[in-house]
């Protein structure tokens, strides 16, 4: 059977005193430390989220800048190609004109040579025809 003497009351008082002492010395500091850790962790988590958001914004800005640079480079490349085509067209037209002028010069020289050869041959036609007639006939004319 249970004895409810003074030792029971002393044990209860002792337990209450130890509870208050342990609460003040051990449990409250541990709980404060845990709460502080929790607050720091939440702060770090918020800071991490903020940094991630900033990193995403920076990445978007970088990608947008890169897209704009590519767009400008493409436009500039197309402009340079168009300019090169125009320059090529001018050079080809100049070369064509020069070739046409050279061709006309050569043709006129050839025509002049043909004409001078005709005149020279026309002047000698009578001499050649007389020589041929003499050879064919076998006698002098």
Protein Blocks (a to p, Z undefined) as FASTA:
>chain_A
ZZddfklmmmmmmmmmmmmmmmmmmmmmmmmmmmmmmmmmmmmmmmmmmmmmmmmmmmmm
mmmmmmmmmmmmmmmmmmmmmmmmmmmmmmmmmmmmmmmmmmmmmmmmmmmmmmmmmmmm
mmmmmmmmmmmmmmmnopaZZ
